[in-house]
Amino acid sequence: MEKRELIYEGKAKKVYATDQPGQVIHEFKDEATAFDGKKRGIIAGKGKVNAMMSDIIFRYLEKHGIKTHHLKLLSENEILTWWLEMIPVEIIVRNYAAGSLAKRLGYPERTEMKAPIVEYYYKNDELGDPMLAREHIRELGLASDEQLDEMTSIALRVNEILRPYFEARGLILADFKLEFGLREGRLLLGDEFSPDVCRLWDAETGEIMDKDRFRRDLGKVEETYAEVLRRVSEEKAGVAVAVYVSPKKGILDPAGQATLGALQSLGYDEVREVRIGKYITLRLEGVEADKAEERVREMCERLLANPIIEDYRVEME
């Protein structure tokens, strides 16, 4: 892999061409900006944290069916990706009131939303990245209605995947920004996923664990970024769950009756009743044990069992 000419340099990274068609290198920088570039500084080790965390998160999302531009980690501050024709619309998913949303709604900081809120912003430095309605996006021709629908659907799915992932690591995912682009006409998730583009709070202490420490001059920025990387780097074995499903008492069980008859014909006359059920095993990742049991019971009610004619029992392994 040969690193070639610089294609683009932004606030947080440089993008280089390579000798491989359609593949580029993102080199993450330690430079930090806030408030549309009005505040600038250096966060030592930020490039390493953002590259390595993006690698971890993108691989995790890929494993859960989200198609991204990510290919692999090249060095501690470089990732290899597909080159995308970027769509100049940033999507922000908000689970809690923070920053500009708290001000606009008049909510106290950290108020949890009744449901995730999706917002759209025009990626345009000269205009200050203004917030957009869908009609604005259509008027400006930034994305088609179909593309915007797909981007929104993917963003909400990413939220469903990452909230329990971070919860399992003692972090609350308050909000995050996503960017998308096209490769050969196909929509892919691009850019990065790091403390630069999301808000994370420690689940126990409420401590801010993201770029807001830089924005608000809270100190310990480098240490906090390193701690976030340490947590997301931890391998979680997941939660193993067993589900036993059987016919309710009094419900006709043809399979059980047939098996009973077969056993008695083989000379096992002591058998007086057979009930045939199902044994299902599941492994859940990114979710605590108590929440896992709740989720599996929901699965039983909706799919794994028929509550009208079947009983089920959930056991945590």
N, C-alpha and C positions, 0 to 999 in steps of 0.2 A: 504494500500500500504506500503510494507516494503522495505526499502532501504538496500541493501545487499553489497556484496564485490565490491571493485573498479575493473573495467574491463580495463579501459584505462585512461591515463591522457595526454592531449595535452597542447599546449601553452595557450589556452583560456578556456578550460573546462575539467572537469572530468566526466567520464561516469561510472555509477554504475548499477549493476544488481538489479533486484527486485524479489519479490515473485510471480510476474505475468509472465507466459511464454512469451518470445519474447518482453517484454517491459523493457525499461531501463530509467534511470534518467540522464539527462545532468545537471551538476552543473557548472554554469558559474563563472569564476574567475575574479578578478580585475586586475590580472597581464596582462601586455602588452608587446609585443615584436615587433620588426621591423628589416628589413634588415637581414632576415634569422637568427634571434635570436641574432644578434650583439648588438642591442639596447634593453634594458629591463627597465621596470618601473612598477609603480602601478598607475592605474586610478581609484580613489575612486568611487564606485558606478557603475563601468563598467559592472560587472556581472549582476546586477539588470537590467540595461538598455538593455543589449544584450538578456537576457532571456525574458523580457517582450515584447521587440520589435519583437523578433522571434515569440513569441506566436501570436502577433497581425498580423504580415505579413503572417505567415503560415495559419492562419485561413482565412485571406482575400483571399489568393491564392486558398485554398480549395473551398471557396465559388464560385470562378471563374473557377473551373474545374481542378485545378492542384493538383495531388495526392502527398502528402508529408508524412513524417514519424511522423508528429506532432500529439499528442493526447490531451495534455492539459498543462496549467501552474500549477505547484504544489506549488511553493512559489515564492517570488520576484526574486530569482536567480536560479530556477530549473524548467525544463520542462520534461514532460513524453513523450517518443516517442517509436515507434517501433524500435527494433534492426535491423540494416541493414548490409548486406555484402557490404561494401563500394567499389565503383569502383575508383581506384587511378588516376582519371583524373579530374582536376578542369576545369570548363568552365567559362571563363570570357566574359561578354558581354560589349562592349564599345560603348557608344553613343557620347563621346567627347574624344579628345586627352588629356591624362593626364598621369603622371608618365612615365613608360617605353615606352608606345606607342608613346607619344610625342617625345621622344628621338629617337626611331627607325625610325619614319616617317619624322623627322625633322619638325614637325608641332609646331606652337605656342601652349602653353597650352590653353585648353578650346576651341580648334577648333572643331566644331560639325562635326561628320562624315556624309557623304552622306547617308549612311544606317548603321544600327548597325553592328559592327564587332564582330565575335565570334572567340575566341582563346582557345587553349587547352594547359594545363600544367600538367606535371607529378607530382603527389603528392608524393614527395620523398625528405625528409629533407637532406639526405646525398648528393644528387645531386643538391640541391638548387632549387628544383621545376622547372626544365627547361621547356621551351616552346616546344610543340610537333606539328608535322604535323600529319594528319590522317594516313599516311603511317607508322610513328613511332609507333602510337598506335596499328596499326595492327601487326607490327613487334614484339612489346613487349607483345602482347596478353593481353592488358589492358582492352579492351572492343571490342565487336563485331561491325561490321559495322552497324548492325541494332540498337544496343544499342546507338552507337554514334549519329546516325541519330535522334533517339528519344530524346536523351539528348539535342541535338542542337535545335530541334523543341520546346521542352519544355522551354529551356532557352530564346528563342526568344519570346515565348508566355508570359513568366513571364515579360519580358521587356515591352511588349505591355500593360500588366495589371498594372505594377508598375510605369511606367513613368507618366501617368496621375494621379495616386494615390498620388505620391509625389508632382507633380505640384500643385494639389489642396491644399497642405499643405505648399506651398511656398518653395519647395525644388526641385532642379534639380538633377536627377539621372544620374550621369556622367558615371559610370560603376559599375559592381558588379560581385562577384564570386559565383558560385553555385557548390555544390557537390551532387552526386547521389549514390544510393545504391540499392541493391536487397532485397526484402522480399518475400520469397516463389516464386522466379523467376520473380517477378514483379518490374519494375523500379519505384522508388520513389525519390522525392526530399528530401535531407537530410541536415545535418549540421545546419546552422543558417542563419538568415538574420538580420544584425545589422550594425552599423557604422564601425565595424571591417572589414567587408567584402564588403563594397561598398563605392563609393565616392558620397558625397552629397554636393551641394552648395546652399547657400541661393539664391533664385530666384531674390531678389531685390538688395542685397548688394554684392553678389558673395562670401560671407564669406564661408570658408571651414568648413564643419559641420560633419567631420568624423575623422578616425584615422590618417589622414595626419597631423592633429594638433599635434599629438604625434610624428610622424615621423620627422616633420620639426621644432619641438620646438616652436610652435606658441602660446602656453599657452591657458588657459581657456578650457582645454580638458574636465574636469568633467562637467563644465557648459554647454558645447556644446553638449555632449552626453545626458545630462538631457533635453536640449531643443529639441533635435531630438525626444526623447521619448514623450515629451509633445505634440509635433505636431502630431506624428503618433497615439497617444492615442485619439485625437479629433475625435468625431463622426461626419461624414459629411452626411447630409440628402440627398445629391444628387440633381440632377437637373431634374425637371419634364418638359416634352415636349409633346405638342399635335400636331398631324399631321392630316390635313383635305385633303382628296383626292377626286376629282370629275372628271367626263368626260369633256374633252375639248369641247368648243362650236363647234357645227357643227358635232360632233361625235355622231353616233347613240347610243342611250341609251335604250336598250330593257327593262331593269328593270324600268327605269323612265317612259317609255311609258305605260308599263303594270300597274304601280301604278296610273298614270294619268287616264287611262281608268276606273280603279276600283273606284277612288275617284269620278269621274263624274257620274258613275252608282249609286253611293250612294247619289247623289244629290248635290255634291259640284261643281256646274257648274262654279263657279268663278275661279277655278284652271285651268290655261292655260299651265303650264309647270312644270314638275317634273324631277329633276336630282338626281340620286341615287349615293352616294359616300361612302367613308369610313372615320371613325373617329378612330384614333390610338393614344394611350397614351403610353409614354415611360418614364422610370426614369433611368438616367445615374449617375453613381458614379465615383468619382475620376477625374472629369473634370470640368473646369470652364464653366460658362454659354455661353460665346461667342464661345468657342471651341465646346461645346455641340451642339449648333445650326448648326455649320459647319458639325459636324459628322452626325447629323440627316439628313441634306440635302444630304449628300453622300448616306445615307441609302435609302432615297427616290429615288434617281437617279438609284441606283443599285437593289433595291428590293421592297420597300414599295409602289412605284407607277410605272406606265408605262409612262415615259415622252412623248412617241409618241402620246398616246391617252388620257392621264390624266394630269390634273393640280394638284398641291399640295400647301398647305400653312402650314408653320411651326410656331407655337406659343409657346413661353416660358411661362410656368405657374409659 
